[in-house]
Amino acid sequence: MEVKVSHLGQVKFNIQSRSHSILCDQPVENGGEDAAMTPPELMLASLGSCAAFYAVQYLKTRNLADSGVEVSVTAEKLKQPARLGNFKIHVTSPVPLTEEQTEGLMRSVHHCLIHNTLLAPPEIKIDLAIADAATAHA
């Protein structure tokens, strides 16, 4: 799995994966044009869409519903170090569920890849490629 991020100017970026692309920008007060979501918003979007996928799969495989699931995700900005925390995922089922189905839906959403990644922080390596002076001014 890979995404490539290209700087488009100011604080706007194009993010490419396979044949898909999305933009990332900052609000005006952060020097952007507010043309797209910020990186933290994209992270919440990733978590929310993953949770929604698992919820939909649970409901579909049990013939309970094939549309109508809604998910919202909130998080707080924390400091020292700067990060997001206190995530809350709110899943709305489009149909009534029994207690057993509600528990099953909860278990299913807990299997979300992004959710599990956040619960078991991955190792992150940063590799820098620095242009030399001759290449940078060519």
Contact map, one row per residue, 1 for C-alpha under 8 A:
111000000000000000000000000000000000000000000000000000000000000000000000000000000000000000000000000000000000000000000000000000000000000000
111100000000000010000000000000000000000000000000000000000000000000000000000000000000000000000000000000000000000000000000000000000000000000
111110000000001111000000000000000000000000000000000000000000000000000000000000000000000000000000000000000000000000000000000000000000000000
011111000000001110000000000000000000000000000000000000000000000000000000000000000000000000000000000000000000000000000000000000000000000000
001111100000111100000000000000000000000000000000000000000000000000000000000000000000000000000000000000000000000000000000000000000000000000
000111110000111000000000000000000000000000000000000000000000000000000000000000000000000000000000000000000000000000000000000000000000000000
000011111011110000000000000000000000000000000000000000000000000000000000000000000000000000000000000000000000000000000000000000000000000000
000001111111110000000000000000000000000000000000000000000000000000000000000000000000000000000000000000000000000000000000000000000000000000
000000111111100000000000000000000000000000000000000000000000000000000000000000000000000000000000000000000000000000000000000000000000000000
000000011111000000000000000000110000000000000000000000000000000000000000000000000000000000000000000000000000000000000000000000000000000000
000000111111100000000000110000110000000000000000000000000000000000000000000000000000000000000000000000000000000000000000000000000000000000
000000111111110000000011110000010000000000000000000000000000000000000000000000000000000000000000000000000000000000000000000000000000000000
000011111011111000000011100000000000000000000000000000000000000000000000000000000000000000000000000000000000000000000000000000000000000000
000011110001111100001111000000000000000000000000000000000000000000000000000000000000000000000000000000000000000000000000000000000000000000
001111000000111110001111000000000000000000000000000000000000000000000000000000000000000000000000000000000000000000000000000000000000000000
001110000000011111111100000000000000000000000000000000000000000000000000000000000000000000000000000000000000000000000000000000000000000000
011100000000001111111000000000000000000000000000000000000000000000000000000000000000000000000000000000000000000000000000000000000000000000
001000000000000111110000000000000000000000000000000000000000000000000000000000000000000000000000000000000000000000000000000000000000000000
000000000000000111111000000000000000000000000000000000000000000000000000000000000000000000000000000000000000000000000000000000000000000000
000000000000000111111100000000000000000000000000000000000000000000000000000000000000000000000000000000000000000000000000000000000000000000
000000000000011110111110000000000000000000000000000000000000000000000000000000000000000000000000000000000000000000000000000000000000000000
000000000000011100011111000000000000000000000000000000000000000000000000000000000000000000000000000000000000000000000000000000000000000000
000000000001111000001111100000000011100000000000000000000000000000000000000000000000000000000000000000000000000000000000000000000000000000
000000000001111000000111110000000011111000000000000000000000000000000000000000000000000000000000000000000000000000000000000000000000000000
000000000011100000000011111000011111111000000000000000000000000000000000000000000000000000000000000000000000000000000000000000000000000000
000000000011000000000001111111111111110000000000000000000000000000000000000000000000000000000000000000000000000000000000000000000000000000
000000000000000000000000111111111110010000000000000000000000000000000000000000000000000000000000000000000000000000000000000000000000000000
000000000000000000000000011111111100000000000000000000000000000000000000000000000000000000000000000000000000000000000000000000000000000000
000000000000000000000000011111110000000000000000000000000000000000000000000000000000000000000000000000000000000000000000000000000000000000
000000000000000000000000011111110000000000000000000000000000000000000000000000000000000000000000000000000000000000000000000000000000000000
000000000110000000000000011111111000000000000000000000000000000000000000000000000000000000000000000000000000000000000000000000000000000000
000000000111000000000000111111111110000000000000000000000000000000000000000000000000000000000000000000000000000000000000000000000000000000
000000000000000000000000111100111110000000000000000000000000000000000000000000000000000000000000000000000000000000000000000000000000000000
000000000000000000000000111100011111100000000000000000000000000000000000000000000000000000000000000000000000000000000000000000000000000000
000000000000000000000011111000011111100000000000000000000000000000000000000000000000000000000000000000000000000000000000000000000000000000
000000000000000000000011110000000111110000000000000000000000000000000000000000000000000000000000000000000000000000000000000000000000000000
000000000000000000000011110000000111111011000000000000000000000000000000000000000000000000000000000000000000000000000000000000000000000000
000000000000000000000001111000000001111111000000000000000000000000000000000000000000000000000000000000000000000000000000000000000000000000
000000000000000000000001100000000000111111100000000000000000000000000000000000000000000000000000000000000000000000000000000000000000000000
000000000000000000000000000000000000011111110000000000000000000000000000000000000001000000000000000000000000000000000000000000000000000000
000000000000000000000000000000000000111111111000000000000000000000000000000000000000000000000000000000000000000000000000000000000000000000
000000000000000000000000000000000000111111111100000000000000000000000000000000000000000000000000000000000000000000000000000000000000000000
000000000000000000000000000000000000001111111110000000000000000000000000000000000000000000000000000000000000000000000000000000000000000000
000000000000000000000000000000000000000111111111000000000000000000000000111000000000000000000000000000000000000000000000000000000000000000
000000000000000000000000000000000000000011111111100000000000000000000000100000000000000000000000000000000000000000000000000000000000000000
000000000000000000000000000000000000000001111111110000000000000000000000000000000000000000000000000000000000000001000000000000000000000000
000000000000000000000000000000000000000000111111111000000000000000000000100000000000000000000000000000000000000101100000000000000000000000
000000000000000000000000000000000000000000011111111100000000000000000011100000000000000010000000000000000000000000000000000000000000000000
000000000000000000000000000000000000000000001111111110000000000000000010000000000000000000000000000000000000000000000000000000000000000000
000000000000000000000000000000000000000000000111111111000000000000000000000000000000000000000000000000000000000111000000000000000000000000
000000000000000000000000000000000000000000000011111111100000000000000010000000000000000010100000000000000000110100100000000000000000000000
000000000000000000000000000000000000000000000001111111110000000000001110000000000000000000100000000000000000100000000000000000000000000000
000000000000000000000000000000000000000000000000111111111000000000000000000000000000000000000000000000000000000000000000000000000000000000
000000000000000000000000000000000000000000000000011111111100000000000000000000000000000000000000000000000001101100000000000000000000000000
000000000000000000000000000000000000000000000000001111111110000000001000000000000000000000100000000000001001100000000000000000000000000000
000000000000000000000000000000000000000000000000000111111111000011101000000000000000000000000000000000000000000000000000000000000000000000
000000000000000000000000000000000000000000000000000011111111100000000000000000000000000000000000000000000000000000000000000000000000000000
000000000000000000000000000000000000000000000000000001111111110000000000000000000000000000000000000000011001000000000000000000000000000000
000000000000000000000000000000000000000000000000000000111111111111000000000000000000000000000000000000001000000000000000000000000000000000
000000000000000000000000000000000000000000000000000000011111111111000000000000000000000000000000000000000000000000000000000000000000000000
000000000000000000000000000000000000000000000000000000001111111100000000000000000000000000000000000000000000000000000000000000000000000000
000000000000000000000000000000000000000000000000000000000111111100000000000000000000000000000000000000000000000000000000000000000000000000
000000000000000000000000000000000000000000000000000000000011111111000000000000000000000000000000000000000000000000000000000000000000000000
000000000000000000000000000000000000000000000000000000000011111111000000000000000000000000000010000000000000000000000000000000000000000000
000000000000000000000000000000000000000000000000000000010011001111110000000000000000000000000110000000000000000000000000000000000000000000
000000000000000000000000000000000000000000000000000000010011001111110000000000000000000000000000000000000000000000000000000000000000000000
000000000000000000000000000000000000000000000000000000010000000011111000000000000000000000000100000000000000000000000000000000000000000000
000000000000000000000000000000000000000000000000000000000000000011111100000000000000000000001100000000000000000000000000000000000000000000
000000000000000000000000000000000000000000000000000100110000000000111110000000000000000000111100000000000000000000000000000000000000000000
000000000000000000000000000000000000000000000000000100000000000000011111000000000000000000111100000000000000000000000000000000000000000000
000000000000000000000000000000000000000000000001101100000000000000001111100000000000000011110000000000000000000000000000000000000000000000
000000000000000000000000000000000000000000000001000000000000000000000111110000000000000011100000000000000000000000000000000000000000000000
000000000000000000000000000000000000000000011011000000000000000000000011111000000000001111000000000000000000000000000000000000000000000000
000000000000000000000000000000000000000000010000000000000000000000000001111100000000001110000000000000000000000000000000000000000000000000
000000000000000000000000000000000000000000010000000000000000000000000000111110000001111100000000000000000000000000000000000000000000000000
000000000000000000000000000000000000000000000000000000000000000000000000011111000001111000000000000000000000000000000000000000000000000000
000000000000000000000000000000000000000000000000000000000000000000000000001111100111100000000000000000000000000000000000000000000000000000
000000000000000000000000000000000000000000000000000000000000000000000000000111111111100000000000000000000000000000000000000000000000000000
000000000000000000000000000000000000000000000000000000000000000000000000000011111110000000000000000000000000000000000000000000000000000000
000000000000000000000000000000000000000000000000000000000000000000000000000001111110000000000000000000000000000000000000000000000000000000
000000000000000000000000000000000000000000000000000000000000000000000000000001111110000000000000000000000000000000000000000000000000000000
000000000000000000000000000000000000000000000000000000000000000000000000000011111111000000000000000000000000000000000000000000000000000000
000000000000000000000000000000000000000000000000000000000000000000000000000011111111100000000000000000000000000000000000000000000000000000
000000000000000000000000000000000000000100000000000000000000000000000000001111000111111000000000000000000000000000000000000000000000000000
000000000000000000000000000000000000000000000000000000000000000000000000001111000011111000000000000000000000000000000000000000000000000000
000000000000000000000000000000000000000000000000000000000000000000000000001100000001111100000000000000000000000000000000000000000000000000
000000000000000000000000000000000000000000000000000000000000000000000000111100000001111110000000000000000000000000000000000000000000000000
000000000000000000000000000000000000000000000000000000000000000000000000111000000000011111000000000000000000000000000000000000000000000000
000000000000000000000000000000000000000000000001001000000000000000000011110000000000001111100000000000000000000000000000000000000000000000
000000000000000000000000000000000000000000000000000000000000000000000011100000000000000111110000000000000000000000000000000000000000000000
000000000000000000000000000000000000000000000000001100100000000000001111000000000000000011111000000000000000000000000000000000000000000000
000000000000000000000000000000000000000000000000000000000000000000001110000000000000000001111100000000000000000000000000000000000000000000
000000000000000000000000000000000000000000000000000000000000000000011100000000000000000000111111000000000000000000000000000000000000000000
000000000000000000000000000000000000000000000000000000000000000010111100000000000000000000011111000000000000000000000000000000000000000000
000000000000000000000000000000000000000000000000000000000000000110000000000000000000000000001111100000000000000000000000000000000000000000
000000000000000000000000000000000000000000000000000000000000000000000000000000000000000000001111110000000000000000000000000000000000000000
000000000000000000000000000000000000000000000000000000000000000000000000000000000000000000000011111111000000000000000000000000000000000000
000000000000000000000000000000000000000000000000000000000000000000000000000000000000000000000001111111000000000000000000000000000000000000
000000000000000000000000000000000000000000000000000000000000000000000000000000000000000000000000111111100000000000000000000000000000000000
000000000000000000000000000000000000000000000000000000000000000000000000000000000000000000000000111111110000000000000000000000000000000000
000000000000000000000000000000000000000000000000000000000000000000000000000000000000000000000000111111111000000000000000000000000000000000
000000000000000000000000000000000000000000000000000000000000000000000000000000000000000000000000111111111100000000000000000000000000000000
000000000000000000000000000000000000000000000000000000000000000000000000000000000000000000000000001111111110000000000000000000000000000000
000000000000000000000000000000000000000000000000000000000100000000000000000000000000000000000000000111111111000000000000000000000000000000
000000000000000000000000000000000000000000000000000000100110000000000000000000000000000000000000000011111111100000000000000000000000000000
000000000000000000000000000000000000000000000000000000000000000000000000000000000000000000000000000001111111110000000000000000000000000000
000000000000000000000000000000000000000000000000000000000000000000000000000000000000000000000000000000111111111000000000000000000000000000
000000000000000000000000000000000000000000000000000001100100000000000000000000000000000000000000000000011111111100000000000000000000000000
000000000000000000000000000000000000000000000000001101100000000000000000000000000000000000000000000000001111111100000000000000000000000000
000000000000000000000000000000000000000000000000001000000000000000000000000000000000000000000000000000000111111100110000000000000000000000
000000000000000000000000000000000000000000000000000001000000000000000000000000000000000000000000000000000011111110110000000000000000000000
000000000000000000000000000000000000000000000010011001000000000000000000000000000000000000000000000000000001111111110000000000000000000000
000000000000000000000000000000000000000000000000010000000000000000000000000000000000000000000000000000000000001111111000000000000000000000
000000000000000000000000000000000000000000000110010000000000000000000000000000000000000000000000000000000000000111111100000000000000000000
000000000000000000000000000000000000000000000010001000000000000000000000000000000000000000000000000000000000011111111110000000000000000000
000000000000000000000000000000000000000000000000000000000000000000000000000000000000000000000000000000000000011111111111000000000000000000
000000000000000000000000000000000000000000000000000000000000000000000000000000000000000000000000000000000000000011111111110000000000000000
000000000000000000000000000000000000000000000000000000000000000000000000000000000000000000000000000000000000000001111111110000000000000000
000000000000000000000000000000000000000000000000000000000000000000000000000000000000000000000000000000000000000000111111100000000000000000
000000000000000000000000000000000000000000000000000000000000000000000000000000000000000000000000000000000000000000011111110000000000000000
000000000000000000000000000000000000000000000000000000000000000000000000000000000000000000000000000000000000000000001111111000000000000000
000000000000000000000000000000000000000000000000000000000000000000000000000000000000000000000000000000000000000000001101111100000000000000
000000000000000000000000000000000000000000000000000000000000000000000000000000000000000000000000000000000000000000000000111110000000000000
000000000000000000000000000000000000000000000000000000000000000000000000000000000000000000000000000000000000000000000000011111000000000000
000000000000000000000000000000000000000000000000000000000000000000000000000000000000000000000000000000000000000000000000001111100000000000
000000000000000000000000000000000000000000000000000000000000000000000000000000000000000000000000000000000000000000000000000111110000000000
000000000000000000000000000000000000000000000000000000000000000000000000000000000000000000000000000000000000000000000000000011111000000000
000000000000000000000000000000000000000000000000000000000000000000000000000000000000000000000000000000000000000000000000000001111100000000
000000000000000000000000000000000000000000000000000000000000000000000000000000000000000000000000000000000000000000000000000000111110000000
000000000000000000000000000000000000000000000000000000000000000000000000000000000000000000000000000000000000000000000000000000011111000000
000000000000000000000000000000000000000000000000000000000000000000000000000000000000000000000000000000000000000000000000000000001111101100
000000000000000000000000000000000000000000000000000000000000000000000000000000000000000000000000000000000000000000000000000000000111111100
000000000000000000000000000000000000000000000000000000000000000000000000000000000000000000000000000000000000000000000000000000000011111110
000000000000000000000000000000000000000000000000000000000000000000000000000000000000000000000000000000000000000000000000000000000001111111
000000000000000000000000000000000000000000000000000000000000000000000000000000000000000000000000000000000000000000000000000000000011111111
000000000000000000000000000000000000000000000000000000000000000000000000000000000000000000000000000000000000000000000000000000000011111111
000000000000000000000000000000000000000000000000000000000000000000000000000000000000000000000000000000000000000000000000000000000000111111
000000000000000000000000000000000000000000000000000000000000000000000000000000000000000000000000000000000000000000000000000000000000011111
